[in-house]
């Protein structure tokens, strides 16, 4: 399932322009903080909900038991509370993320208005995403024969992966039955399933339901994506793309080495991504 930037629905409340799409049991949400910053907006509301965030533009500050600044191009995870956490931004910023949906929430225009939001019939097109998004603190990088480079990091119940596909890559990968929620950062690709083909381009967000039918990413000229996959599904049965499995195995190995306290393992567990 593909949703282009212009197809994202728009709502406004508490000084924020929010764009969103419902992708099966998960929602993609993008929040635009105004030029004057986050003061008086819903961004600063304390929360105990887990967050899987992407800073697309500007920078944001995480506040609470852990305080940290996240610049543009950062993917981060905040575990569920208590205690509370909240965010601030000193200027214009765009924060996006994926979050599990409450199935009882009415996302029709009428339901959204009942929640106190203004429905924007034609929201302005969002800015394009950054070309690279990296996990906060870095992740484990796997280069597969120069064709697919993956940076992977554990983020709570989900595993984050940034995949850079070289020309003519993905065509020989086996079918994958794992569910994914993600975004195309750069380039074009075909999301092929055993039943259909869907074309994706930079800025699109996507949802691949658990198979069968299986799926496969096919990239003619090069592309970069980020996605989240439930960790429980990665550990379970079913078909999985070989490059994805290899990257996750590498992550597990480096985390094990780091936990043992070895200097080499600790250094490898948080490598810096290539510029």
FENMO-V91854 format. One line per field, one symbol per residue. psi: psi as a letter, one per 20 degrees, with the letter a starting at -180 (. if undefined). A space follows every 50 residues. Layout:
psi: ???
This chain:
psi: pporhiipqpqpqkjpppqrqpncjqqppppoprhiaipjrihjpqqjqq pnqoohqbqqppqbhppqporqkpprporqaraqqrqqpiapqoprrqpq qoiipojrhghghhijqppogmqqpqqqrqhppqqpirappppnkjgopp pqqpnciqpppppoprqlqihjqrqpjqqqpaqphqaqrpoprihrpppq rpiqqqpoqpaqqrrpppogjqrpqqrppphhhhiarrqqpghgggghhg ghghhgghhijpggghhhhmqpqq.
